[in-house]
Amino acid sequence: RFPHIHQLKTSMSFLSPDLFPGLEELANHTPTILAELHELEKSPNSVWGNWANEDLKSDGSQLAPQWKAIPIFVDEANPVAQSFLNAATFISMRKFRSHFSETIKLLGSLGKVTFSGFSRLGPHSEISPHTHFDRYFPIAHVGIQIPPGKSAGHSAVREKHHWTSAGEFVIFDGNKTHGAWNHSDEDRITLYVNLTQD
């Protein structure tokens, strides 16, 4: 059982991996996860879409036009997951999840996942600092395809993490301000995982 977000020191920027057993094992299988993603990307049709309502600022503008997603898992019985995913996201998830049997098996070993999907941030772009209000669970990002030279990163509150290689991961409280950047010429791809405590 993961600790509840209210039991954590949420003034911390990034949370300790020791609090979330199983994530390191997931991260160790990055090549398997990336292989499944590349196989899907061979499709002649575009597989990357928008982040439902998650990619909008309060004024309705996009947090990052080059921020795209592929949803692969939703706990459809969990009302929290249903509250922030629209119908189009559920349709996409049901279409794509059969392509990620090994990835979903790895997610299942965590036991407490509400939602998971791939997050792609295009070259020379940033995700504006934002907050997920009323999201009572931590968020993990596992590096799947990472540009070289520490040119991409993630911020949480006052701390910054510069990605150096695939297989790294960060965990943070989504209720706190966070953002991301990619100043490289390549895509940055992470596996986004919502971890519930219920």
C-alpha positions in Angstrom: 0.0 0.0 0.0 1.4 3.4 -1.0 1.3 6.2 1.6 -1.6 8.7 1.3 -0.5 12.0 -0.2 -1.6 13.8 3.0 0.7 11.6 5.0 3.7 12.8 3.0 5.7 16.0 3.5 4.1 17.7 0.5 6.3 20.7 0.9 8.9 18.5 -0.7 9.4 19.0 -4.4 10.1 15.4 -5.5 9.1 12.5 -3.3 11.4 9.6 -2.3 11.3 6.5 -4.5 11.6 4.4 -1.3 7.9 5.3 -0.6 6.8 3.7 -3.8 8.1 0.1 -4.1 7.8 -1.4 -7.6 8.5 1.7 -9.6 12.2 0.9 -9.9 11.3 -2.5 -11.4 9.0 -0.8 -13.9 11.8 1.6 -14.8 14.2 -1.3 -15.3 11.9 -2.6 -18.2 12.2 0.6 -20.2 13.5 -1.2 -23.3 10.4 -3.4 -23.3 8.1 -0.5 -22.9 9.8 1.5 -25.6 9.6 -1.5 -28.0 5.8 -1.7 -27.6 5.5 2.0 -28.2 7.6 1.9 -31.4 5.6 -1.0 -32.7 2.4 1.0 -32.3 4.0 4.1 -33.9 4.4 2.0 -37.1 0.7 2.5 -37.6 -0.1 4.7 -40.7 -2.5 6.7 -38.6 -1.5 9.2 -35.9 -1.6 7.7 -32.5 -0.6 10.8 -30.4 -3.5 13.0 -29.2 -4.1 15.8 -26.8 -4.2 15.4 -23.0 -8.0 15.7 -22.7 -8.7 18.8 -20.5 -5.3 18.4 -18.8 -3.5 20.4 -21.4 -5.5 23.6 -20.9 -4.7 26.7 -18.8 -7.4 28.4 -16.9 -8.0 30.8 -19.8 -8.6 27.8 -22.2 -5.2 28.1 -24.0 -2.9 25.2 -24.2 -0.2 24.5 -21.7 2.0 23.3 -24.5 0.9 22.8 -28.2 3.6 20.1 -28.6 2.5 18.1 -25.5 0.8 14.9 -26.7 -0.3 11.7 -25.2 -1.2 8.0 -25.7 -3.5 6.8 -22.9 -3.0 3.0 -22.2 -4.6 2.3 -18.8 -7.5 3.7 -16.8 -9.0 2.2 -13.6 -12.5 2.5 -15.0 -14.1 1.7 -11.6 -12.3 4.6 -9.9 -14.4 7.8 -9.9 -11.3 9.9 -9.5 -10.0 8.7 -12.8 -13.3 9.2 -14.5 -13.5 12.8 -13.2 -10.7 14.1 -15.3 -10.7 11.9 -18.4 -13.2 12.6 -21.2 -15.0 10.2 -23.5 -12.4 10.6 -26.3 -9.6 9.6 -23.9 -11.4 6.4 -22.9 -12.0 5.5 -26.5 -8.3 6.0 -27.3 -7.3 4.0 -24.3 -9.5 1.0 -25.2 -8.1 1.2 -28.8 -4.4 1.3 -27.8 -4.1 -0.8 -24.6 -4.0 -4.1 -26.5 -0.7 -3.0 -28.0 0.9 -2.6 -24.5 0.4 -6.0 -22.9 3.8 -6.2 -21.3 3.7 -2.5 -20.1 0.2 -3.0 -18.6 1.4 -6.2 -16.9 4.3 -4.2 -15.3 1.8 -1.5 -14.2 -0.4 -4.2 -12.7 2.5 -5.3 -10.5 2.4 -1.9 -8.8 -1.2 -2.6 -7.7 -2.2 1.0 -7.2 -2.5 2.7 -10.5 -5.4 5.0 -11.5 -4.2 6.1 -14.9 -1.2 5.7 -17.1 -0.2 6.9 -20.6 2.8 8.1 -22.6 3.6 11.8 -22.5 5.5 13.3 -25.4 7.0 16.8 -25.4 8.2 18.0 -28.7 11.5 19.7 -29.5 12.1 23.2 -28.2 9.0 23.4 -26.2 7.8 23.8 -22.6 4.8 22.8 -20.5 3.7 25.8 -18.5 3.8 25.4 -14.7 0.4 24.1 -13.6 -1.4 22.3 -10.8 -3.9 19.4 -10.8 -6.4 20.5 -8.2 -8.2 17.8 -6.1 -5.9 15.0 -7.4 -5.2 13.1 -4.2 -2.4 10.9 -5.4 1.2 11.3 -6.4 2.3 11.3 -10.1 5.3 9.4 -11.4 7.1 10.1 -14.7 9.4 7.3 -16.0 11.9 8.3 -18.7 11.3 6.3 -21.8 13.0 8.3 -24.6 15.3 11.0 -23.3 17.2 13.6 -25.4 20.9 13.9 -24.7 22.8 16.5 -22.8 20.4 17.2 -19.9 18.4 19.3 -22.4 15.0 18.1 -21.0 13.7 18.3 -17.5 10.9 18.4 -15.1 10.2 20.9 -12.3 8.2 20.4 -9.1 7.7 23.4 -6.7 11.2 24.9 -6.4 13.2 21.9 -7.6 14.3 20.8 -11.1 15.2 17.4 -12.4 17.3 17.2 -15.6 16.8 14.0 -17.5 20.0 12.2 -18.3 18.8 8.7 -19.5 15.9 6.4 -20.0 14.9 4.5 -16.9 15.1 7.4 -14.5 11.9 8.4 -12.8 10.6 11.2 -10.6 7.6 11.3 -8.3 5.8 14.4 -7.1 2.5 15.7 -5.7 0.3 16.8 -8.6 -1.4 19.3 -6.3 1.8 21.3 -6.3 3.0 23.5 -9.1 5.0 21.5 -11.7 6.1 21.9 -15.3 8.5 20.5 -17.9 10.8 21.6 -20.8 12.6 20.1 -23.8 15.2 22.3 -25.3 16.6 19.6 -27.6 16.0 18.7 -31.3 14.3 15.4 -30.3 11.1 14.3 -28.6 11.1 13.6 -24.9 8.8 10.7 -23.9 7.9 9.6 -20.4 5.4 7.1 -19.0 3.0 9.0 -16.9 1.6 7.0 -13.9 -1.0 8.2 -11.4 -0.5 6.3 -8.1 -3.6 6.0 -5.9 -3.6 5.2 -2.1 -7.1 3.7 -1.9 
